[in-house]
Amino acid sequence: MASMPQARLPRPARKRPNRYHHGDLQRALVQEALRTIQAQGVEGLTLRAVGNALGVSRTALYRHFADKAALLSAVAREGFRALRLELLAAWEQGGGGRRGFEAMGVAYVRFASAHPAHYRVMFGGFVTTHATDPDLMAEASGAFKALVDALVTLQQDGLVRRDDPLQLARFIWAIVHGIARLAIDGQLRGSPEDTEALTRFAIDRVLTGIGDRTS
């Protein structure tokens, strides 16, 4: 299968810019936050340090983000939006069915591996403790809905048993999330191709297990 196209999600620059001069300050702040998270983890991020790194005033900084939670919400929103688009593209390019669903699993793990800083914010507990941000929750729900909708289609096509699709989605998410976290934490040995092979193996076994035996 040809490799799936990646959503155009900017990656954090490896080097911190000395000063911020012009352009999209909000974008620059998110990028600096991602760089910090990648290097120091979410716990190492502070709003003031991000502003200092870019050389912007506190007034300019707080004009865009009132606090650290607001900045992390922007990171998570961006990540969920890109993940949803990648899942949908994988399903469509895979032609739906088992092949399309397998492609979604591969796309999920690829996203985490390509954007670990986003992924750690999205699934590191931050979202569940900041559920008051409606835009963030809408993006998170949209990404999960892509998985649920694919399962409902498989059920309608007689490829998956008619269990509760939400419960099925949580079950499958737990599996691919586990692979994704092991991958970005460096716990899986081998190349990215080995990780992809493991993901395909897992999805194949899952679909065999939840297949509709009455059809």
N, C-alpha and C positions, 0 to 999 in steps of 0.2 A: 504493500500500500504506500502511496506517496505520502511524504510527511505532511502533517496538518499545518496550515498557516497560523502563525502566532499573532494574537491581537497586538495592536500597536500600543503597547504599554511601555512608557519610558522606563529605563533602568537607571538606578542611582549611579552618578559618576563615581569613579574610583577615587578621584582626588577631590578634596573640598575646595571650592573656589575661594580665593582670598577675600574678595569683596563682591557685593552685589552692586551692579551698575545700572542696569535698565532691563526692561522687558517685563515678563510675567512674574511678579514677586510671589504670588500664591503658588505657582508651579515650582519656582525655585525653592520655596520653603518645604514643599512636599518632597522634592528630590533630596534636599539636605536631610530631612527626617529619615528617608529611606536609607541614605548612606550611613547615618548614625545607627539605625536599627540593624543594618547588615553587619556593622562592625562591633556594636556594643549591646545589641538586643533592645527590646522595647523598654526595659527598665533603665537603660542608659540614656534615653531620650529626655531632654528638657526643652521647653519652648524657648527659654532664654538663650540656651547654648546654640540652638538652631539659628536664632536671630543674630547672635554674636558672630557665628561662623560666616554669615553672609554680610555682616557689617551694616545691618539695617537698624533703624531706631526702634525703640519699644512701641512708639506710636504707630509706625508702619506695620510692625509685627502684629499687634493686637487688632489692627484694622481688618486683618484677614482671619486670624484665629484667636479666640478669646483665651484659650488655654490648651494644654497638651491634649486633652480629650478631643477637642475640635480638630486639631491637626491629625490625630490618629484616625478620626472618623473620615477625614478626607482621603487618607491612605487606604482605608478599608473599602470605602465606596468605589474608589478607582479600581481596586483589585477585584471586587465582586462583579463590577461591570465587565471587566476584561475576561474574567473567568466565564461568565454567562455566554459571552460572544464566542469564546473558544469552544465551549461545550456544544452550542448550537451548530457551529460550523462543522465540528467533528461528526455530529449526528447526520447532518445533511450530506456531507461529502462521503460519509460511509454508506449512504443509501438507506439509512434506517435499519431496522431489523437487528439481528445479533451483531452483524459487522459494524453497524452504526453505533450500537451501544458499547461495543468493545472500544471503538475509536474515542468515545466520550471518556472512558476510563483512562485511556492513554493520554488524552488531552489534559485531563485533570492533573495527573502526576507531572506531566511536562510543564504545566503552568506553575506548579509549586516549585519545581526544580529551577525554572527560569526566573522566578520572582519570589525568592524565599522571604525577603523583607515584607512584602505585601502579605504573603501567606501567614507569616507569624502574627501579624496584626489581625488578620481576618479570622484566624482560628486559635488564637492564643488566650481567649477568655475576655478580650476587650469588648467584643461586640455584645456578648451576653450581659455585660455590666453597663452598657450604654445603649440600651434598647429604646431610649427616648428620642433618638435621632431618626425621624421618619424616612429621610432620604437613604440613610445607611440601611435601615431595615428593609426598605423596598428593594434595594440592590441585592442584599443578602437573600431575600425571599425569591427574587428573580432567578438567581443562580441555582438555588435548590429546586425551583419549579421546573427548570430545564430537565433535571433528572427525573422528577415525578412525571412530567408529560411524556418523556420517552418510555417510561415503564407502563404508563396507561396505554400507549400505542402498542407496545409489545403484548399487553394483555388482550387488547382488542384483536390483535392478529393471531391470538392463540399460541403465542410463544412463551408466555409467562403465566403462572397460576394467578388466579384472581384473589390474592390476598390483599390486605389494605395497602394501596400503593405508597402511602406515606411511611408505613412501617418498612416496606420493602426498600424504599429510598434511603431511609436511615441505616438499614442493614448494609446496603451496598456502599453508601458514603463512608461508613465506619471502616470498611475494608480498604477502599482506595485512599482514604485519609491516612490510614496507618502506613501504607506504602509510601505516600507522599512525605510524611513526617520522617520516616526512616531514611528516605532519600536525602532530604535537605539537612538532616542532622548527621549525615555521613556514616550511617550505620549499615548501609547496604554495600557489600563489596562488588567490585566490578565496574563496568562502563555504564553510561546512560542506556546503551542498547540492552544491557542485562536487566536494568530496572524496567525498561519497557517490556521485555519478555516476561518478567515476573508479573507485571500489571495485566498483560494479555492472558497469562495463565490463570490469574486470580479471577478475572472477569469471566473467562470460559467456564471455570468451575462453578462460579456463582450462578451463571445462567443455566448450567446443567442442573444445579440443585433446585432452582426455583422454576424450572420449566413446567409447562402445563402438561401433566401426564395424561390428561383426559383427551387431548387432541390427537 
